[in-house]
Amino acid sequence: MTNKEIWKNPVFSISASVILLLVILGATIPKKFGEIAGKLFIFTTVNFGWFYLLAVFIIILFLTFLAISKYGALRLGPDDELPEFSFFTWVAMLFSAGFGVGLVFWGVAEPMSHFFTSPVSDVTAQTEKAARVAMGYSFFHWGISQWSVFAIVGLVMGFSQYRKKKDGLISTALESVTGKKPIVKTTIDSFSVIATVMGIATSLGLGILQINGGLDTVFETGNSFLIQFFIIVIIFIAYMLSSSTGLDKGIRYLSNLNLGVALILMTFVFIAGPTVFILETFVLAIGDYFTNFIHYSLRLEPYQKGTWVRDWTIFYWAWAIAWSPFVGAFVARVSKGRTIREFIMGVMVIPPAIACLWIAIFGGTALWNDLNYQTGIAEAVNIDLTSALFQTYLHLPLTTILSILSIFLIFTFLVTSADSATYILASMTTNGSLVPPLFAKLVWGFLMAAIAGVLLYAGGLEALQTASLISALPFTVILLMLILSIVKLLRKEAIPIRNADLRRFERLQKASKEKENQ
């Protein structure tokens, strides 16, 4: 497609114009922009928080049923299609594109926040019981609920794209429900793109804040928007260079590097930290997670008039929903050839398992230090969330090396996520092209960096969280429609005969012929 043809695409022109308008407003009137965003945040969470919780719970139930049903044997592609990427590379791509930078940010910050101020009113803060609740809730927030949202989008898009040989657009995946009217398809795809940009901007912003916090801890650079601006520029240059190499090179190599560095950090902290405490914490938190899963999934506070669920669980779900068009499309792109059962189990189990292990190792180490030595990590985190990981390193050997390696990991996670996002956004706005034009990548690469910068300028972490919540609301409706769409698509599919059944059929047929010949 030429540059002129790209601009004529209504999805590209509408979504790019909306994001550009938000960038201009945020840059010119940041205070007013922040105030309006705050009001929309309150309106969304107060009136629709229940909708986010219920929608995610329904998606989990549906995907679980689908994985164990007969339809789980169907492949995302022809019946004889083999997976495009090795299992390790596939997991690495899921880990990097989906949630890596968010996990590094919240892996210590979340459990220590819950430890400092307990989510449960009858639990005294900064006690052993508070630590247990903090770990259980952290596992819940990074468990299967987040990834069920990514899985439903990726499943429907992958099935439509590789099984039905259609383009990789959300609107196309929904055609069995919404029809093929251009105005409907354009509206759906535009909503998807805008939600994606806001979700990515949130993750970019979180990562940039944490890099700034790490640099301040190690080199005493201070925390300021000017430093954050320079970080944005460097990341922008890096991910635009990476995106020019294509999916099979830049993203693939960076994803493997990310997972490798993450495993090195996890192994070191596990050995250098309170190893037995980490293992016991992990096992206990898994038990608490399963025990409280339904309660946590549907917990609201209509009687207490509290804001904790809104500030944490609803934010997480909205953030995941805003991310889901991008992560879902990317997961679909790298999952070609896998069965529905393998896809659902892989996407909903492996990344959450890695996340829970990460939280147990890093968050568990921080909790152990505060419980046994009153190191004040929770108090420091309460003052500055971005310092959480680096405050924990102060109580481990090789502090400076760990901090620098973590800053590098956050940087590469951001580059990988943004690289993946430019590819997906460019594809979504050029009719689902598998090789989107460089111009489209450049436009979306710039707009992603710009909106992240504007949100940081207008209100920092609070503005980033607000953006995710507001943009996710219309896409939550689309997620529920995707369930109806995949049900309709699957009903038209013939279930492949298993190899064992096929061999049994052949033996019976052979025996029958031998009997006739006698």
C-alpha positions in Angstrom: 0.0 0.0 0.0 1.2 3.5 -0.7 1.2 6.2 2.0 -1.8 7.8 0.3 -3.7 4.6 0.3 -2.9 4.0 4.0 -4.3 7.4 4.9 -7.5 6.6 2.9 -8.1 3.6 5.1 -10.8 4.8 7.4 -9.6 2.7 10.4 -6.1 4.2 10.1 -7.3 7.8 9.6 -10.0 7.7 12.3 -7.9 6.0 15.0 -4.7 7.9 14.2 -6.6 11.2 14.3 -8.2 10.5 17.7 -4.8 9.5 19.2 -3.2 12.6 17.7 -5.9 14.8 19.1 -5.4 13.4 22.6 -1.6 14.0 22.2 -2.2 17.6 21.3 -4.7 18.2 24.1 -2.5 16.5 26.7 0.6 18.5 25.6 -1.2 21.9 25.4 -3.5 21.7 28.4 -2.1 19.0 30.6 -3.9 20.1 33.8 -7.3 20.2 32.2 -6.6 17.0 30.4 -5.7 15.3 33.6 -8.9 16.6 35.4 -11.2 15.4 32.6 -9.5 12.0 32.5 -9.9 11.7 36.3 -13.6 12.4 36.1 -14.0 9.8 33.3 -12.1 7.4 35.5 -14.5 7.8 38.4 -17.5 7.5 36.2 -16.2 4.3 34.5 -15.2 2.5 37.6 -18.2 3.4 39.7 -20.8 2.5 37.1 -19.1 -0.3 35.2 -16.6 -2.0 37.5 -19.1 -4.9 38.0 -19.2 -5.3 34.2 -15.4 -5.8 33.9 -15.4 -8.4 36.7 -18.3 -10.3 35.3 -17.1 -10.3 31.7 -13.6 -11.7 32.7 -15.2 -14.4 34.8 -17.5 -15.5 31.9 -14.5 -15.6 29.6 -12.6 -17.9 32.0 -15.5 -20.3 32.3 -16.0 -20.4 28.5 -12.4 -21.0 27.7 -12.1 -23.8 30.3 -15.1 -25.6 28.9 -13.7 -25.2 25.3 -10.3 -26.6 26.2 -11.8 -29.8 27.6 -14.5 -30.2 24.9 -14.2 -32.1 21.6 -13.4 -28.8 19.9 -10.0 -28.6 21.6 -8.6 -31.0 19.0 -9.1 -28.4 16.2 -6.0 -26.6 15.0 -5.4 -22.9 14.3 -4.8 -23.8 10.7 -5.3 -27.0 8.6 -5.4 -30.3 10.5 -1.9 -31.2 9.4 -0.4 -27.8 10.2 2.7 -27.8 12.5 3.6 -25.0 15.0 5.7 -22.3 13.4 7.9 -21.6 16.5 9.5 -23.9 19.0 7.9 -24.2 22.4 10.6 -22.1 24.2 10.4 -19.3 21.6 6.6 -19.4 21.7 6.6 -19.0 25.5 9.3 -16.3 25.3 7.2 -14.3 22.8 4.1 -14.6 25.0 6.2 -13.5 28.0 7.8 -10.6 26.3 4.9 -9.2 24.3 2.1 -9.9 26.8 3.1 -8.8 30.3 6.8 -8.9 30.9 7.4 -5.2 31.7 4.3 -5.0 33.9 5.4 -8.0 35.9 8.8 -6.5 36.5 7.1 -3.3 37.7 4.5 -4.9 39.9 6.4 -8.1 41.0 7.6 -6.4 44.2 5.4 -3.3 44.2 2.1 -5.1 44.4 2.7 -7.6 47.3 4.5 -4.9 49.3 1.6 -2.4 48.6 -0.9 -5.0 49.9 1.4 -5.7 52.8 1.6 -2.0 53.8 -2.2 -1.5 53.4 -4.2 -4.8 53.5 -6.9 -5.4 50.9 -9.0 -7.0 53.6 -10.4 -4.7 56.3 -10.1 -7.2 59.2 -6.4 -8.0 58.6 -3.8 -5.8 60.4 -1.3 -4.3 58.0 2.4 -5.4 58.0 1.7 -8.7 59.9 2.3 -12.3 58.9 -1.4 -12.6 57.9 -1.2 -9.4 55.8 1.8 -10.9 54.0 -0.2 -14.0 53.2 -3.1 -12.1 51.9 -0.8 -9.8 49.9 0.8 -12.8 48.1 -2.5 -14.5 47.4 -4.0 -11.4 45.9 -0.9 -10.8 43.8 -1.1 -14.3 42.4 -4.7 -13.7 41.6 -4.1 -10.5 39.7 -1.3 -12.1 37.6 -3.1 -15.4 37.2 -5.4 -16.9 34.5 -7.9 -14.0 34.6 -5.6 -11.5 32.8 -4.5 -14.1 30.3 -8.0 -15.4 29.6 -8.7 -12.0 28.0 -5.7 -12.3 25.7 -6.6 -15.9 25.0 -10.2 -15.2 23.8 -9.0 -12.5 21.4 -6.1 -14.6 20.1 -8.2 -17.7 19.7 -10.9 -16.1 17.6 -8.5 -14.2 15.5 -6.1 -17.2 15.0 -9.0 -19.5 14.1 -10.5 -17.0 11.6 -7.1 -16.1 10.1 -5.5 -19.6 9.8 -8.4 -22.0 9.8 -10.8 -19.8 7.7 -8.1 -18.1 5.7 -9.4 -14.6 6.4 -7.6 -11.4 7.3 -6.4 -10.7 10.9 -8.9 -8.1 11.9 -11.1 -8.1 15.0 -14.1 -7.1 12.8 -13.5 -10.1 10.5 -13.4 -12.4 13.5 -16.8 -11.0 14.5 -18.5 -11.2 11.1 -20.6 -14.2 12.1 -22.2 -12.0 14.8 -22.0 -8.4 13.4 -22.2 -9.0 9.7 -20.0 -7.3 7.0 -21.4 -3.7 6.9 -18.4 -1.4 6.4 -19.4 1.1 9.0 -19.8 -1.6 11.6 -16.4 -3.1 10.7 -14.7 0.3 10.7 -16.1 1.1 14.1 -15.0 -2.1 15.7 -11.5 -1.9 14.3 -11.1 1.7 15.3 -12.2 1.0 18.9 -9.7 -1.9 18.9 -6.8 0.3 17.7 -7.6 3.1 20.2 -7.9 0.7 23.1 -4.6 -1.0 22.1 -2.7 2.3 21.9 -3.9 3.3 25.4 -3.1 -0.1 26.8 0.4 0.0 25.3 0.9 3.6 26.5 0.2 2.5 30.0 2.8 -0.3 29.9 5.4 2.0 28.2 4.7 4.6 30.9 5.1 2.1 33.7 8.3 0.8 32.3 9.7 4.3 31.8 8.8 5.3 35.3 10.6 2.2 36.6 13.7 2.8 34.5 13.8 6.3 35.9 13.4 4.9 39.4 16.2 2.4 38.9 18.5 5.1 37.5 17.8 7.3 40.5 18.5 4.4 42.9 21.8 3.4 41.2 23.1 6.7 39.9 21.1 9.3 41.8 19.8 11.0 38.7 16.5 12.1 40.3 13.0 11.6 39.0 11.8 14.1 36.5 9.8 14.3 33.3 12.9 15.5 31.4 14.7 12.2 32.2 11.6 10.3 31.3 11.4 12.1 28.0 15.0 11.1 27.1 14.2 7.5 28.0 11.1 7.6 25.7 13.3 8.9 22.8 15.9 6.2 23.2 13.2 3.5 23.4 11.4 4.9 20.4 14.6 4.8 18.3 15.4 1.2 19.5 11.9 -0.3 18.7 11.7 1.4 15.4 15.1 -0.1 14.4 13.9 -3.5 15.7 10.6 -3.3 13.8 12.4 -2.9 10.5 13.9 -6.4 10.9 10.5 -8.1 10.9 8.8 -10.6 13.3 11.1 -13.5 12.7 14.3 -11.6 13.6 14.1 -8.6 15.9 11.1 -9.7 18.1 12.2 -13.3 18.1 15.7 -12.6 19.2 14.7 -10.0 21.8 12.0 -12.3 23.2 14.5 -15.1 23.8 17.0 -12.6 25.3 14.3 -11.2 27.6 13.3 -14.6 28.9 17.0 -15.6 29.3 17.8 -12.5 31.4 14.6 -12.9 33.4 15.5 -16.5 34.3 19.0 -15.4 35.3 17.6 -12.8 37.7 15.0 -15.2 39.1 17.6 -17.9 39.7 20.1 -15.6 41.4 17.5 -14.0 43.7 16.0 -17.4 44.5 19.4 -18.8 45.6 20.7 -15.6 47.3 17.4 -14.9 48.9 15.4 -16.9 51.5 15.0 -20.0 49.3 12.9 -22.1 51.7 10.7 -19.2 52.5 10.1 -18.5 48.8 9.2 -22.1 48.1 6.8 -22.3 51.1 5.3 -18.9 50.1 4.8 -20.0 46.5 3.0 -23.2 47.6 0.8 -21.5 50.2 -0.1 -18.6 47.8 -1.1 -21.1 45.1 -3.5 -22.8 47.6 -4.9 -19.4 48.7 -5.3 -18.4 45.0 -7.4 -21.5 44.2 -9.4 -21.3 47.5 -10.4 -17.7 47.0 -10.6 -17.6 43.2 -14.4 -17.2 42.9 -14.6 -14.7 45.8 -11.8 -12.6 44.4 -13.1 -12.7 40.9 -16.5 -11.3 41.8 -15.5 -9.2 44.8 -17.1 -5.7 44.9 -17.6 -3.2 47.8 -21.2 -1.8 47.5 -21.7 -1.9 51.3 -18.4 -0.5 52.5 -18.2 2.1 49.7 -14.5 1.3 49.4 -12.2 2.0 46.4 -9.6 -0.9 46.8 -11.2 -3.2 44.2 -11.5 -0.3 41.8 -7.9 0.8 42.2 -6.5 -2.8 41.9 -8.6 -5.6 40.4 -10.8 -3.4 38.1 -7.7 -1.5 36.9 -5.9 -4.8 36.1 -8.8 -6.2 34.2 -9.3 -3.0 32.3 -5.6 -2.8 31.5 -5.6 -6.4 30.2 -8.7 -5.6 28.1 -7.1 -2.5 26.6 -4.0 -4.6 25.8 -6.0 -7.5 24.4 -6.4 -6.5 20.8 -2.7 -6.2 20.5 -1.6 -9.1 22.7 -4.4 -11.3 21.2 -3.4 -10.5 17.6 0.2 -11.1 18.4 -0.5 -14.4 20.3 -2.6 -15.5 17.3 0.2 -14.6 14.9 2.8 -16.7 16.8 0.4 -19.7 17.6 -0.3 -20.9 14.1 -0.5 -24.7 13.9 -1.3 -25.2 17.6 -4.5 -27.0 18.7 -7.2 -25.0 20.5 -6.6 -27.1 23.6 -2.8 -26.5 23.4 -3.4 -22.8 22.7 -5.8 -22.2 25.7 -3.7 -24.3 28.1 -0.5 -22.7 27.0 -1.7 -19.1 27.0 -3.7 -19.4 30.3 -1.4 -21.5 32.3 2.3 -21.0 31.3 2.6 -17.2 31.5 0.6 -17.0 34.8 2.8 -19.8 36.3 5.9 -17.8 35.4 4.3 -14.7 36.8 3.4 -16.4 40.1 7.0 -17.8 40.4 8.4 -14.3 39.7 6.2 -12.7 42.4 7.1 -15.5 44.9 10.8 -15.0 44.4 11.0 -11.2 44.3 7.9 -10.3 46.3 8.6 -13.1 48.7 12.2 -11.9 49.3 11.0 -8.3 50.0 8.3 -9.6 52.4 10.8 -11.8 54.2 13.2 -8.9 54.8 10.4 -6.7 56.1 9.0 -9.4 58.4 12.3 -10.4 59.9 14.5 -7.4 59.7 12.1 -4.4 59.5 14.0 -3.1 56.4 11.2 -0.7 55.5 10.8 -1.8 51.9 7.0 -1.6 52.1 7.2 1.9 53.4 9.6 2.9 50.7 7.3 1.3 48.1 4.3 3.2 49.5 6.2 6.5 48.9 7.5 5.5 45.4 6.2 2.4 43.6 8.9 2.6 40.9 11.6 2.0 43.6 10.2 -1.4 44.7 12.5 -3.8 42.9 15.6 -1.7 43.5 14.8 -1.3 47.2 14.7 -5.1 47.4 18.1 -5.4 45.7 19.6 -3.2 48.5 19.3 -6.3 50.8 21.0 -8.8 48.4 24.6 -9.2 47.2 25.7 -7.7 43.9 23.1 -4.9 44.3 24.5 -2.6 41.6 24.8 -5.5 39.0 21.3 -6.7 39.7 19.9 -3.2 39.4 21.7 -2.5 36.1 20.7 -5.9 34.7 17.1 -5.2 35.7 17.1 -1.8 34.0 18.4 -3.5 30.9 15.6 -6.1 31.1 12.9 -3.4 31.5 14.4 -1.6 28.5 14.4 -4.7 26.3 10.9 -5.6 27.4 9.7 -2.2 26.4 11.4 -2.4 23.1 9.9 -5.9 22.4 6.4 -4.8 23.4 6.5 -1.6 21.4 8.1 -3.4 18.4 5.3 -6.1 18.5 2.7 -3.3 18.9 3.9 -1.3 15.9 3.6 -4.5 13.8 0.1 -5.3 15.1 -1.2 -1.8 14.9 0.1 -1.3 11.4 -1.5 -4.6 10.4 -4.8 -3.7 12.0 -4.9 -0.4 10.1 -3.9 -1.8 6.7 -6.6 -4.4 6.2 -4.8 -7.1 8.3 -1.7 -7.1 6.2 0.8 -9.8 7.3 3.7 -7.5 6.1 2.5 -4.0 7.0 4.1 -1.0 5.3 7.0 0.7 7.1 5.1 4.1 7.0 2.3 2.7 9.0 4.8 1.3 11.6 6.5 4.7 11.8 3.2 6.5 12.4 2.0 4.1 15.2 5.5 4.0 16.7 5.5 7.8 17.0 1.9 8.0 18.3 2.5 5.3 20.9 5.6 7.2 22.3 3.8 10.5 22.1 0.7 9.4 24.0 2.9 7.7 26.7 4.8 10.9 27.1 1.7 13.0 27.3 0.1 10.8 29.9 3.3 11.0 32.0 3.4 14.7 31.6 -0.3 15.1 32.5 -0.4 13.0 35.6 2.1 10.2 35.8 1.0 6.8 37.0 -2.6 7.9 37.8 -3.1 9.2 34.2 -1.7 6.0 32.8 -4.2 3.9 34.8 -7.1 6.2 33.9 -6.3 5.9 30.2 -6.5 2.1 30.3 -9.8 2.0 32.2 -11.6 4.4 29.9 -10.5 2.9 26.6 -11.3 -0.7 27.8 -15.0 -0.1 28.3 -16.3 -0.4 24.7 -13.9 -3.3 24.0 -15.3 -5.3 26.9 -18.6 -5.6 24.9 -16.5 -6.8 21.9 -14.9 -9.5 24.0 -18.3 -11.0 24.9 -19.3 -10.8 21.2 -16.1 -12.8 20.4 -17.4 -15.7 22.5 -20.6 -15.8 20.4 -18.5 -15.6 17.2 -16.2 -18.6 18.0 -19.2 -20.7 19.1 -20.8 -20.1 15.7 -17.6 -20.8 13.8 -16.9 -24.0 15.8 -20.4 -25.4 15.2 -19.6 -25.5 11.4 -16.4 -27.4 11.9 -15.9 -31.2 11.5 -14.0 -32.5 14.5 -10.8 -34.3 13.2 -10.6 -38.0 13.9 -7.8 -38.8 16.4 -4.9 -41.0 15.1 -5.9 -43.8 17.5 -9.5 -43.8 16.3 -8.3 -43.7 12.7 -6.0 -46.7 13.2 -8.8 -48.6 14.9 -11.1 -47.8 12.0 -8.5 -49.0 9.5 -8.0 -52.3 11.4 -11.8 -52.9 11.5 -12.0 -52.2 7.8 -9.1 -54.5 7.0 -10.7 -57.3 9.2 -14.0 -56.8 7.5 -12.4 -57.2 4.0 -10.5 -60.3 5.1 -13.7 -61.8 6.3 -15.5 -61.1 3.0 -12.6 -62.7 1.1 -12.9 -65.9 3.2 
